[in-house]
């Protein structure tokens, strides 16, 4: 009986210690986060240089990792595009060249996309979580009506977007 009581006590103490440790770690983590943030603000260029070098060195690993993430994101990833997607992974250079040419030919569109992306990332514009045309829940694209108004967009899904684009080309 006495022994049993002791055992119970031990376990309670262990539990308490564990909780304490967790709390200590959480506090430490937030302190470290704050410190690294402060460090980043003071040494922004140095940090960015470091990240750039790291990305350059681990280019292939990073692109594969990001590709996997994208495939797992079913809301974003359309299975019909899988064939093209796998092709693009193997022909990265070709695709990059195509993209560069597209940017050169479509400077206006590119500019609008960059401005819109920045506004979304900074929280100035909120992307809805559904398509405004078919009302399906998804991560919609911003469809520009006028590229001179980069922040004026209709939020529609990939399917509705491609339908819209082909319609515009036909006109
Ligand atoms: Zn849609």
Backbone and ligand atoms as CSV (ligand in chain L), in Angstrom:
chain,resi,resn,atom,element,x,y,z
A,1,UNK,N,N,0.839,-1.208,0.000
A,1,UNK,CA,C,0.000,0.000,0.000
A,1,UNK,C,C,0.874,1.258,0.000
A,2,UNK,N,N,1.781,1.246,0.901
A,2,UNK,CA,C,2.703,2.369,1.020
A,2,UNK,C,C,3.473,2.578,-0.285
A,3,UNK,N,N,3.921,1.447,-0.827
A,3,UNK,CA,C,4.682,1.461,-2.077
A,3,UNK,C,C,3.864,2.068,-3.222
A,4,UNK,N,N,2.581,1.635,-3.264
A,4,UNK,CA,C,1.684,2.123,-4.322
A,4,UNK,C,C,1.536,3.647,-4.259
A,5,UNK,N,N,1.368,4.130,-3.058
A,5,UNK,CA,C,1.223,5.574,-2.864
A,5,UNK,C,C,2.435,6.337,-3.407
A,6,UNK,N,N,3.603,5.775,-3.068
A,6,UNK,CA,C,4.840,6.408,-3.525
A,6,UNK,C,C,4.910,6.479,-5.044
A,7,UNK,N,N,4.476,5.398,-5.643
A,7,UNK,CA,C,4.507,5.317,-7.105
A,7,UNK,C,C,3.626,6.411,-7.719
A,8,UNK,N,N,2.441,6.539,-7.114
A,8,UNK,CA,C,1.505,7.561,-7.593
A,8,UNK,C,C,2.130,8.956,-7.490
A,9,UNK,N,N,2.764,9.185,-6.377
A,9,UNK,CA,C,3.422,10.462,-6.139
A,9,UNK,C,C,4.481,10.730,-7.203
A,10,UNK,N,N,5.260,9.681,-7.448
A,10,UNK,CA,C,6.315,9.793,-8.451
A,10,UNK,C,C,5.752,10.216,-9.799
A,11,UNK,N,N,4.668,9.531,-10.169
A,11,UNK,CA,C,4.078,9.830,-11.477
A,11,UNK,C,C,3.542,11.255,-11.536
A,12,UNK,N,N,2.933,11.680,-10.438
A,12,UNK,CA,C,2.426,13.053,-10.397
A,12,UNK,C,C,3.558,14.052,-10.570
A,13,UNK,N,N,4.648,13.752,-9.875
A,13,UNK,CA,C,5.799,14.644,-9.956
A,13,UNK,C,C,6.366,14.691,-11.378
A,14,UNK,N,N,6.422,13.522,-11.990
A,14,UNK,CA,C,6.925,13.439,-13.371
A,14,UNK,C,C,6.071,14.303,-14.290
A,15,UNK,N,N,4.754,14.179,-14.093
A,15,UNK,CA,C,3.815,14.929,-14.918
A,15,UNK,C,C,4.054,16.443,-14.753
A,16,UNK,N,N,4.198,16.830,-13.483
A,16,UNK,CA,C,4.428,18.246,-13.184
A,16,UNK,C,C,5.699,18.738,-13.858
A,17,UNK,N,N,6.754,17.904,-13.720
A,17,UNK,CA,C,8.041,18.274,-14.303
A,17,UNK,C,C,7.915,18.435,-15.814
A,18,UNK,N,N,7.164,17.516,-16.421
A,18,UNK,CA,C,6.977,17.550,-17.865
A,18,UNK,C,C,6.287,18.858,-18.281
A,19,UNK,N,N,5.234,19.193,-17.527
A,19,UNK,CA,C,4.514,20.436,-17.827
A,19,UNK,C,C,5.432,21.642,-17.718
A,20,UNK,N,N,6.252,21.622,-16.647
A,20,UNK,CA,C,7.198,22.709,-16.441
A,20,UNK,C,C,8.163,22.818,-17.612
A,21,UNK,N,N,8.676,21.658,-18.027
A,21,UNK,CA,C,9.612,21.643,-19.150
A,21,UNK,C,C,8.975,22.218,-20.407
A,22,UNK,N,N,7.730,21.788,-20.654
A,22,UNK,CA,C,7.031,22.285,-21.841
A,22,UNK,C,C,6.882,23.794,-21.796
A,23,UNK,N,N,6.497,24.267,-20.604
A,23,UNK,CA,C,6.303,25.706,-20.447
A,23,UNK,C,C,7.619,26.446,-20.696
A,24,UNK,N,N,8.696,25.888,-20.128
A,24,UNK,CA,C,10.013,26.504,-20.287
A,24,UNK,C,C,10.374,26.585,-21.764
A,25,UNK,N,N,10.130,25.467,-22.461
A,25,UNK,CA,C,10.452,25.430,-23.889
A,25,UNK,C,C,9.638,26.461,-24.665
A,26,UNK,N,N,8.336,26.554,-24.349
A,26,UNK,CA,C,7.464,27.507,-25.061
A,26,UNK,C,C,7.962,28.936,-24.852
A,27,UNK,N,N,8.318,29.237,-23.564
A,27,UNK,CA,C,8.819,30.588,-23.276
A,27,UNK,C,C,10.108,30.857,-24.026
A,28,UNK,N,N,10.975,29.864,-23.993
A,28,UNK,CA,C,12.276,29.973,-24.643
A,28,UNK,C,C,12.087,30.199,-26.149
A,29,UNK,N,N,11.126,29.426,-26.711
A,29,UNK,CA,C,10.873,29.527,-28.141
A,29,UNK,C,C,10.433,30.946,-28.502
A,30,UNK,N,N,9.503,31.490,-27.738
A,30,UNK,CA,C,9.010,32.823,-28.093
A,30,UNK,C,C,10.128,33.855,-27.929
A,31,UNK,N,N,10.996,33.635,-26.921
A,31,UNK,CA,C,12.130,34.545,-26.738
A,31,UNK,C,C,13.073,34.448,-27.932
A,32,UNK,N,N,13.360,33.192,-28.334
A,32,UNK,CA,C,14.253,32.981,-29.473
A,32,UNK,C,C,13.663,33.585,-30.738
A,33,UNK,N,N,12.349,33.387,-30.918
A,33,UNK,CA,C,11.675,33.971,-32.083
A,33,UNK,C,C,11.843,35.478,-32.105
A,34,UNK,N,N,11.641,36.075,-30.917
A,34,UNK,CA,C,11.746,37.533,-30.839
A,34,UNK,C,C,13.174,37.968,-31.155
A,35,UNK,N,N,14.131,37.231,-30.574
A,35,UNK,CA,C,15.537,37.582,-30.798
A,35,UNK,C,C,15.903,37.452,-32.266
A,36,UNK,N,N,15.431,36.365,-32.901
A,36,UNK,CA,C,15.804,36.185,-34.299
A,36,UNK,C,C,15.132,37.245,-35.162
A,37,UNK,N,N,13.926,37.655,-34.764
A,37,UNK,CA,C,13.255,38.737,-35.483
A,37,UNK,C,C,14.070,40.034,-35.366
A,38,UNK,N,N,14.498,40.322,-34.127
A,38,UNK,CA,C,15.306,41.531,-33.899
A,38,UNK,C,C,16.589,41.482,-34.720
A,39,UNK,N,N,17.203,40.298,-34.708
A,39,UNK,CA,C,18.438,40.119,-35.465
A,39,UNK,C,C,18.185,40.357,-36.944
A,40,UNK,N,N,17.052,39.825,-37.417
A,40,UNK,CA,C,16.708,39.965,-38.835
A,40,UNK,C,C,16.535,41.445,-39.199
A,41,UNK,N,N,15.855,42.197,-38.323
A,41,UNK,CA,C,15.617,43.612,-38.628
A,41,UNK,C,C,16.948,44.365,-38.720
A,42,UNK,N,N,17.869,44.031,-37.795
A,42,UNK,CA,C,19.167,44.723,-37.788
A,42,UNK,C,C,20.060,44.300,-38.948
A,43,UNK,N,N,19.974,43.011,-39.300
A,43,UNK,CA,C,20.910,42.481,-40.299
A,43,UNK,C,C,20.185,41.952,-41.527
A,44,UNK,N,N,19.237,42.737,-42.008
A,44,UNK,CA,C,18.355,42.264,-43.067
A,44,UNK,C,C,19.136,41.801,-44.302
A,45,UNK,N,N,20.065,42.654,-44.760
A,45,UNK,CA,C,20.804,42.325,-45.986
A,45,UNK,C,C,21.606,41.041,-45.827
A,46,UNK,N,N,22.238,40.933,-44.655
A,46,UNK,CA,C,23.058,39.755,-44.384
A,46,UNK,C,C,22.185,38.483,-44.413
A,47,UNK,N,N,21.018,38.593,-43.755
A,47,UNK,CA,C,20.109,37.442,-43.698
A,47,UNK,C,C,19.637,37.062,-45.098
A,48,UNK,N,N,19.253,38.077,-45.872
A,48,UNK,CA,C,18.736,37.804,-47.208
A,48,UNK,C,C,19.810,37.152,-48.067
A,49,UNK,N,N,21.049,37.630,-47.889
A,49,UNK,CA,C,22.185,37.071,-48.636
A,49,UNK,C,C,22.358,35.586,-48.288
A,50,UNK,N,N,22.237,35.304,-46.991
A,50,UNK,CA,C,22.379,33.934,-46.493
A,50,UNK,C,C,21.299,33.036,-47.108
A,51,UNK,N,N,20.048,33.536,-47.078
A,51,UNK,CA,C,18.927,32.764,-47.632
A,51,UNK,C,C,19.148,32.509,-49.119
A,52,UNK,N,N,19.615,33.555,-49.807
A,52,UNK,CA,C,19.854,33.455,-51.249
A,52,UNK,C,C,20.893,32.368,-51.536
A,53,UNK,N,N,21.975,32.398,-50.767
A,53,UNK,CA,C,23.046,31.412,-50.950
A,53,UNK,C,C,22.527,30.011,-50.676
A,54,UNK,N,N,21.751,29.883,-49.593
A,54,UNK,CA,C,21.201,28.575,-49.225
A,54,UNK,C,C,20.301,28.046,-50.333
A,55,UNK,N,N,19.450,28.929,-50.844
A,55,UNK,CA,C,18.511,28.522,-51.898
A,55,UNK,C,C,19.268,28.113,-53.155
A,56,UNK,N,N,20.333,28.872,-53.463
A,56,UNK,CA,C,21.135,28.590,-54.655
A,56,UNK,C,C,21.785,27.207,-54.534
A,57,UNK,N,N,22.283,26.933,-53.332
A,57,UNK,CA,C,22.997,25.682,-53.076
A,57,UNK,C,C,22.039,24.484,-53.101
A,58,UNK,N,N,20.814,24.680,-52.594
A,58,UNK,CA,C,19.860,23.572,-52.467
A,58,UNK,C,C,18.692,23.704,-53.437
A,59,UNK,N,N,19.002,24.290,-54.602
A,59,UNK,CA,C,17.981,24.619,-55.583
A,59,UNK,C,C,17.074,23.426,-55.899
A,60,UNK,N,N,17.684,22.304,-56.242
A,60,UNK,CA,C,16.908,21.147,-56.690
A,60,UNK,C,C,16.056,20.591,-55.546
A,61,UNK,N,N,16.682,20.426,-54.386
A,61,UNK,CA,C,15.942,19.904,-53.233
A,61,UNK,C,C,14.735,20.769,-52.921
A,62,UNK,N,N,14.946,22.078,-52.950
A,62,UNK,CA,C,13.856,23.005,-52.618
A,62,UNK,C,C,12.741,22.902,-53.647
A,63,UNK,N,N,13.111,22.830,-54.927
A,63,UNK,CA,C,12.047,22.804,-55.939
A,63,UNK,C,C,11.243,21.507,-55.838
A,64,UNK,N,N,11.919,20.390,-55.509
A,64,UNK,CA,C,11.193,19.127,-55.355
A,64,UNK,C,C,10.261,19.192,-54.145
A,65,UNK,N,N,10.774,19.775,-53.059
A,65,UNK,CA,C,9.982,19.904,-51.840
A,65,UNK,C,C,8.731,20.762,-52.097
A,66,UNK,N,N,8.941,21.871,-52.804
A,66,UNK,CA,C,7.809,22.757,-53.088
A,66,UNK,C,C,6.817,22.087,-54.025
A,67,UNK,N,N,7.348,21.288,-54.971
A,67,UNK,CA,C,6.472,20.584,-55.903
A,67,UNK,C,C,5.588,19.595,-55.150
A,68,UNK,N,N,6.190,18.871,-54.209
A,68,UNK,CA,C,5.415,17.909,-53.425
A,68,UNK,C,C,4.296,18.620,-52.658
A,69,UNK,N,N,4.658,19.748,-52.074
A,69,UNK,CA,C,3.679,20.513,-51.307
A,69,UNK,C,C,2.512,20.910,-52.201
A,70,UNK,N,N,2.847,21.355,-53.425
A,70,UNK,CA,C,1.819,21.809,-54.338
A,70,UNK,C,C,0.891,20.671,-54.760
A,71,UNK,N,N,1.475,19.485,-54.966
A,71,UNK,CA,C,0.666,18.336,-55.363
A,71,UNK,C,C,-0.289,17.949,-54.235
A,72,UNK,N,N,0.195,18.064,-52.989
A,72,UNK,CA,C,-0.644,17.710,-51.850
A,72,UNK,C,C,-1.758,18.728,-51.615
A,73,UNK,N,N,-1.557,19.930,-52.106
A,73,UNK,CA,C,-2.566,20.976,-51.934
A,73,UNK,C,C,-3.658,20.775,-52.985
A,74,UNK,N,N,-4.652,19.949,-52.653
A,74,UNK,CA,C,-5.632,19.558,-53.664
A,74,UNK,C,C,-6.527,20.705,-54.098
A,75,UNK,N,N,-6.679,21.684,-53.208
A,75,UNK,CA,C,-7.525,22.820,-53.580
A,75,UNK,C,C,-6.922,23.567,-54.763
A,76,UNK,N,N,-5.585,23.598,-54.768
A,76,UNK,CA,C,-4.885,24.387,-55.762
A,76,UNK,C,C,-4.561,23.555,-56.997
A,77,UNK,N,N,-4.315,22.289,-56.765
A,77,UNK,CA,C,-3.740,21.478,-57.824
A,77,UNK,C,C,-4.809,20.733,-58.604
A,78,UNK,N,N,-4.877,21.013,-59.878
A,78,UNK,CA,C,-5.841,20.352,-60.739
A,78,UNK,C,C,-5.185,19.107,-61.332
A,79,UNK,N,N,-5.820,17.949,-61.105
A,79,UNK,CA,C,-5.202,16.690,-61.554
A,79,UNK,C,C,-5.011,16.639,-63.065
A,80,UNK,N,N,-5.854,17.376,-63.792
A,80,UNK,CA,C,-5.718,17.372,-65.249
A,80,UNK,C,C,-4.388,17.947,-65.689
A,81,UNK,N,N,-3.807,18.750,-64.819
A,81,UNK,CA,C,-2.550,19.390,-65.177
A,81,UNK,C,C,-1.344,18.538,-64.821
A,82,UNK,N,N,-1.577,17.365,-64.284
A,82,UNK,CA,C,-0.479,16.542,-63.778
A,82,UNK,C,C,0.556,16.251,-64.862
A,83,UNK,N,N,0.090,15.921,-66.067
A,83,UNK,CA,C,0.986,15.572,-67.161
A,83,UNK,C,C,1.917,16.751,-67.473
A,84,UNK,N,N,1.291,17.898,-67.635
A,84,UNK,CA,C,2.077,19.097,-67.921
A,84,UNK,C,C,3.033,19.395,-66.771
A,85,UNK,N,N,2.529,19.163,-65.567
A,85,UNK,CA,C,3.315,19.477,-64.385
A,85,UNK,C,C,4.576,18.616,-64.313
A,86,UNK,N,N,4.406,17.323,-64.567
A,86,UNK,CA,C,5.559,16.415,-64.526
A,86,UNK,C,C,6.557,16.779,-65.636
A,87,UNK,N,N,6.010,17.145,-66.789
A,87,UNK,CA,C,6.871,17.585,-67.889
A,87,UNK,C,C,7.671,18.813,-67.455
A,88,UNK,N,N,6.977,19.742,-66.796
A,88,UNK,CA,C,7.630,20.998,-66.424
A,88,UNK,C,C,8.763,20.773,-65.424
A,89,UNK,N,N,8.606,19.742,-64.568
A,89,UNK,CA,C,9.673,19.475,-63.591
A,89,UNK,C,C,10.956,19.042,-64.303
A,90,UNK,N,N,10.782,18.283,-65.384
A,90,UNK,CA,C,11.957,17.789,-66.102
A,90,UNK,C,C,12.512,18.836,-67.060
A,91,UNK,N,N,11.669,19.765,-67.475
A,91,UNK,CA,C,12.095,20.744,-68.487
A,91,UNK,C,C,12.072,22.161,-67.924
A,92,UNK,N,N,12.591,22.280,-66.736
A,92,UNK,CA,C,12.577,23.539,-66.008
A,92,UNK,C,C,13.151,24.695,-66.863
A,93,UNK,N,N,14.292,24.421,-67.547
A,93,UNK,CA,C,14.964,25.478,-68.314
A,93,UNK,C,C,14.086,25.988,-69.455
A,94,UNK,N,N,13.497,25.021,-70.171
A,94,UNK,CA,C,12.622,25.365,-71.294
A,94,UNK,C,C,11.474,26.239,-70.812
A,95,UNK,N,N,10.900,25.817,-69.685
A,95,UNK,CA,C,9.751,26.524,-69.133
A,95,UNK,C,C,10.154,27.940,-68.700
A,96,UNK,N,N,11.334,28.021,-68.061
A,96,UNK,CA,C,11.823,29.331,-67.629
A,96,UNK,C,C,11.991,30.268,-68.816
A,97,UNK,N,N,12.527,29.710,-69.904
A,97,UNK,CA,C,12.735,30.535,-71.084
A,97,UNK,C,C,11.393,31.001,-71.650
A,98,UNK,N,N,10.455,30.055,-71.684
A,98,UNK,CA,C,9.119,30.395,-72.163
A,98,UNK,C,C,8.528,31.517,-71.304
A,99,UNK,N,N,8.721,31.364,-69.959
A,99,UNK,CA,C,8.181,32.351,-69.035
A,99,UNK,C,C,8.823,33.726,-69.240
A,100,UNK,N,N,10.151,33.710,-69.426
A,100,UNK,CA,C,10.860,34.976,-69.653
A,100,UNK,C,C,10.325,35.665,-70.899
A,101,UNK,N,N,10.133,34.866,-71.966
A,101,UNK,CA,C,9.601,35.443,-73.205
A,101,UNK,C,C,8.206,35.999,-72.992
A,102,UNK,N,N,7.416,35.236,-72.215
A,102,UNK,CA,C,6.044,35.676,-71.956
A,102,UNK,C,C,6.060,37.009,-71.207
A,103,UNK,N,N,6.961,37.107,-70.215
A,103,UNK,CA,C,7.067,38.346,-69.449
A,103,UNK,C,C,7.426,39.515,-70.356
A,104,UNK,N,N,8.362,39.247,-71.298
A,104,UNK,CA,C,8.800,40.312,-72.200
A,104,UNK,C,C,7.655,40.794,-73.077
A,105,UNK,N,N,6.867,39.815,-73.553
A,105,UNK,CA,C,5.765,40.159,-74.465
A,105,UNK,C,C,4.567,40.745,-73.714
A,106,UNK,N,N,4.437,40.375,-72.428
A,106,UNK,CA,C,3.237,40.773,-71.674
A,106,UNK,C,C,3.600,41.594,-70.436
A,107,UNK,N,N,4.414,42.617,-70.673
A,107,UNK,CA,C,4.912,43.423,-69.549
A,107,UNK,C,C,3.780,43.985,-68.700
A,108,UNK,N,N,2.744,44.424,-69.380
A,108,UNK,CA,C,1.592,45.037,-68.719
A,108,UNK,C,C,0.901,44.033,-67.771
A,109,UNK,N,N,0.697,42.810,-68.310
A,109,UNK,CA,C,0.039,41.776,-67.510
A,109,UNK,C,C,0.907,41.394,-66.321
A,110,UNK,N,N,2.192,41.232,-66.600
A,110,UNK,CA,C,3.145,40.846,-65.566
A,110,UNK,C,C,3.113,41.869,-64.429
A,111,UNK,N,N,3.121,43.136,-64.820
A,111,UNK,CA,C,3.135,44.220,-63.842
A,111,UNK,C,C,1.884,44.128,-62.946
A,112,UNK,N,N,0.744,43.910,-63.603
A,112,UNK,CA,C,-0.517,43.815,-62.850
A,112,UNK,C,C,-0.472,42.642,-61.884
A,113,UNK,N,N,0.089,41.497,-62.338
A,113,UNK,CA,C,0.157,40.318,-61.466
A,113,UNK,C,C,1.028,40.583,-60.245
A,114,UNK,N,N,2.182,41.233,-60.501
A,114,UNK,CA,C,3.109,41.505,-59.395
A,114,UNK,C,C,2.452,42.427,-58.372
A,115,UNK,N,N,1.787,43.464,-58.858
A,115,UNK,CA,C,1.149,44.423,-57.940
A,115,UNK,C,C,0.053,43.731,-57.129
A,116,UNK,N,N,-0.746,42.902,-57.812
A,116,UNK,CA,C,-1.832,42.198,-57.120
A,116,UNK,C,C,-1.261,41.245,-56.059
A,117,UNK,N,N,-0.221,40.484,-56.441
A,117,UNK,CA,C,0.387,39.549,-55.499
A,117,UNK,C,C,0.891,40.255,-54.252
A,118,UNK,N,N,1.532,41.387,-54.483
A,118,UNK,CA,C,2.058,42.149,-53.342
A,118,UNK,C,C,0.933,42.595,-52.422
A,119,UNK,N,N,-0.153,43.061,-53.031
A,119,UNK,CA,C,-1.289,43.546,-52.226
A,119,UNK,C,C,-1.910,42.410,-51.420
A,120,UNK,N,N,-1.965,41.208,-52.029
A,120,UNK,CA,C,-2.544,40.062,-51.322
A,120,UNK,C,C,-1.622,39.643,-50.178
A,121,UNK,N,N,-0.316,39.581,-50.487
A,121,UNK,CA,C,0.634,39.139,-49.465
A,121,UNK,C,C,0.707,40.097,-48.281
A,122,UNK,N,N,0.525,41.379,-48.558
A,122,UNK,CA,C,0.616,42.340,-47.453
A,122,UNK,C,C,-0.712,42.480,-46.717
A,123,UNK,N,N,-1.758,41.834,-47.237
A,123,UNK,CA,C,-3.047,41.876,-46.560
A,123,UNK,C,C,-3.909,43.061,-46.966
A,124,UNK,N,N,-3.443,43.834,-47.947
A,124,UNK,CA,C,-4.199,44.995,-48.406
A,124,UNK,C,C,-5.477,44.540,-49.116
A,125,UNK,N,N,-5.339,43.397,-49.801
A,125,UNK,CA,C,-6.498,42.823,-50.485
A,125,UNK,C,C,-6.690,41.410,-49.956
A,126,UNK,N,N,-7.943,41.046,-49.680
A,126,UNK,CA,C,-8.200,39.709,-49.140
A,126,UNK,C,C,-8.740,38.811,-50.245
A,127,UNK,N,N,-8.072,37.671,-50.407
A,127,UNK,CA,C,-8.518,36.701,-51.405
A,127,UNK,C,C,-9.633,35.850,-50.786
A,128,UNK,N,N,-10.827,35.802,-51.430
A,128,UNK,CA,C,-11.899,34.968,-50.861
A,128,UNK,C,C,-11.538,33.491,-51.002
A,129,UNK,N,N,-12.234,32.631,-50.252
A,129,UNK,CA,C,-11.900,31.205,-50.341
A,129,UNK,C,C,-12.898,30.439,-51.211
A,130,UNK,N,N,-13.475,31.161,-52.184
A,130,UNK,CA,C,-14.376,30.486,-53.132
A,130,UNK,C,C,-14.318,31.212,-54.473
A,131,UNK,N,N,-14.794,30.535,-55.505
A,131,UNK,CA,C,-14.822,31.128,-56.842
A,131,UNK,C,C,-16.070,31.988,-56.969
A,132,UNK,N,N,-15.926,33.203,-57.474
A,132,UNK,CA,C,-17.069,34.114,-57.544
A,132,UNK,C,C,-17.992,33.784,-58.719
A,133,UNK,N,N,-17.581,32.845,-59.566
A,133,UNK,CA,C,-18.438,32.496,-60.696
A,133,UNK,C,C,-19.229,31.211,-60.421
A,134,UNK,N,N,-18.507,30.144,-60.047
A,134,UNK,CA,C,-19.232,28.878,-59.792
A,134,UNK,C,C,-19.468,28.664,-58.292
A,135,UNK,N,N,-18.963,29.563,-57.467
A,135,UNK,CA,C,-19.149,29.552,-56.004
A,135,UNK,C,C,-18.564,28.324,-55.312
A,136,UNK,N,N,-17.707,27.568,-56.019
A,136,UNK,CA,C,-17.035,26.410,-55.408
A,136,UNK,C,C,-15.966,26.905,-54.452
A,137,UNK,N,N,-15.797,26.160,-53.349
A,137,UNK,CA,C,-14.753,26.520,-52.395
A,137,UNK,C,C,-13.393,26.177,-53.003
A,138,UNK,N,N,-12.496,27.159,-53.052
A,138,UNK,CA,C,-11.175,26.919,-53.641
A,138,UNK,C,C,-10.270,28.109,-53.309
A,139,UNK,N,N,-9.052,28.062,-53.857
A,139,UNK,CA,C,-8.161,29.228,-53.727
A,139,UNK,C,C,-8.161,29.906,-55.091
A,140,UNK,N,N,-9.033,30.898,-55.309
A,140,UNK,CA,C,-9.237,31.425,-56.656
A,140,UNK,C,C,-8.088,32.316,-57.151
A,141,UNK,N,N,-8.010,32.459,-58.474
A,141,UNK,CA,C,-7.053,33.383,-59.092
A,141,UNK,C,C,-7.730,34.734,-59.284
A,142,UNK,N,N,-6.925,35.774,-59.288
A,142,UNK,CA,C,-7.466,37.098,-59.567
A,142,UNK,C,C,-7.499,37.320,-61.072
A,143,UNK,N,N,-8.693,37.449,-61.634
A,143,UNK,CA,C,-8.825,37.654,-63.078
A,143,UNK,C,C,-8.959,39.146,-63.352
A,144,UNK,N,N,-7.990,39.669,-64.106
A,144,UNK,CA,C,-7.996,41.116,-64.371
A,144,UNK,C,C,-8.974,41.462,-65.488
A,145,UNK,N,N,-9.716,42.510,-65.249
A,145,UNK,CA,C,-10.618,42.993,-66.301
A,145,UNK,C,C,-9.879,44.034,-67.123
A,146,UNK,N,N,-9.106,44.850,-66.416
A,146,UNK,CA,C,-8.303,45.872,-67.091
A,146,UNK,C,C,-6.933,45.873,-66.422
A,147,UNK,N,N,-5.892,45.632,-67.224
A,147,UNK,CA,C,-4.556,45.536,-66.630
A,147,UNK,C,C,-4.028,46.882,-66.131
A,148,UNK,N,N,-4.697,47.956,-66.547
A,148,UNK,CA,C,-4.307,49.269,-66.012
A,148,UNK,C,C,-4.829,49.468,-64.596
A,149,UNK,N,N,-5.755,48.604,-64.181
A,149,UNK,CA,C,-6.278,48.650,-62.808
A,149,UNK,C,C,-5.893,47.341,-62.121
A,150,UNK,N,N,-4.628,47.242,-61.703
A,150,UNK,CA,C,-4.131,45.943,-61.217
A,150,UNK,C,C,-4.830,45.416,-59.978
A,151,UNK,N,N,-5.484,46.275,-59.219
A,151,UNK,CA,C,-6.138,45.796,-58.005
A,151,UNK,C,C,-7.629,45.507,-58.208
A,152,UNK,N,N,-8.104,45.756,-59.433
A,152,UNK,CA,C,-9.509,45.467,-59.739
A,152,UNK,C,C,-9.582,44.090,-60.379
A,153,UNK,N,N,-9.935,43.076,-59.586
A,153,UNK,CA,C,-9.989,41.728,-60.144
A,153,UNK,C,C,-11.279,41.016,-59.762
A,154,UNK,N,N,-11.587,39.981,-60.557
A,154,UNK,CA,C,-12.678,39.077,-60.204
A,154,UNK,C,C,-12.014,37.796,-59.740
A,155,UNK,N,N,-12.437,37.289,-58.585
A,155,UNK,CA,C,-11.797,36.088,-58.049
A,155,UNK,C,C,-12.487,34.847,-58.580
A,156,UNK,N,N,-11.817,34.128,-59.468
A,156,UNK,CA,C,-12.425,32.915,-60.028
A,156,UNK,C,C,-11.438,31.756,-60.014
A,157,UNK,N,N,-12.007,30.536,-60.043
A,157,UNK,CA,C,-11.166,29.333,-59.960
A,157,UNK,C,C,-10.459,29.085,-61.290
A,158,UNK,N,N,-9.509,28.114,-61.255
A,158,UNK,CA,C,-8.729,27.814,-62.462
A,158,UNK,C,C,-9.621,27.437,-63.643
A,159,UNK,N,N,-10.636,26.604,-63.360
A,159,UNK,CA,C,-11.499,26.133,-64.453
A,159,UNK,C,C,-12.238,27.300,-65.103
A,160,UNK,N,N,-12.874,28.115,-64.260
A,160,UNK,CA,C,-13.612,29.265,-64.790
A,160,UNK,C,C,-12.644,30.242,-65.462
A,161,UNK,N,N,-11.450,30.350,-64.911
A,161,UNK,CA,C,-10.459,31.277,-65.446
A,161,UNK,C,C,-10.050,30.858,-66.863
A,162,UNK,N,N,-9.772,29.559,-67.038
A,162,UNK,CA,C,-9.331,29.123,-68.370
A,162,UNK,C,C,-10.475,29.262,-69.375
A,163,UNK,N,N,-11.699,29.004,-68.910
A,163,UNK,CA,C,-12.859,29.192,-69.799
A,163,UNK,C,C,-12.928,30.663,-70.235
A,164,UNK,N,N,-12.745,31.567,-69.278
A,164,UNK,CA,C,-12.808,33.007,-69.562
A,164,UNK,C,C,-11.722,33.423,-70.541
A,165,UNK,N,N,-10.489,32.907,-70.316
A,165,UNK,CA,C,-9.354,33.295,-71.150
A,165,UNK,C,C,-9.590,32.880,-72.583
A,166,UNK,N,N,-10.084,31.618,-72.801
A,166,UNK,CA,C,-10.288,31.177,-74.178
A,166,UNK,C,C,-11.378,32.011,-74.821
A,167,UNK,N,N,-12.377,32.397,-74.025
A,167,UNK,CA,C,-13.437,33.212,-74.590
A,167,UNK,C,C,-12.863,34.550,-75.065
A,168,UNK,N,N,-11.981,35.127,-74.269
A,168,UNK,CA,C,-11.405,36.423,-74.662
A,168,UNK,C,C,-10.580,36.298,-75.939
A,169,UNK,N,N,-9.871,35.167,-76.028
A,169,UNK,CA,C,-9.042,34.980,-77.221
A,169,UNK,C,C,-9.929,34.868,-78.463
A,170,UNK,N,N,-11.054,34.137,-78.315
A,170,UNK,CA,C,-11.967,33.955,-79.450
A,170,UNK,C,C,-12.524,35.287,-79.946
A,171,UNK,N,N,-12.846,36.168,-79.008
A,171,UNK,CA,C,-13.389,37.487,-79.387
A,171,UNK,C,C,-12.287,38.244,-80.107
L,1,ZN,ZN,ZN,-15.243,28.599,-60.774
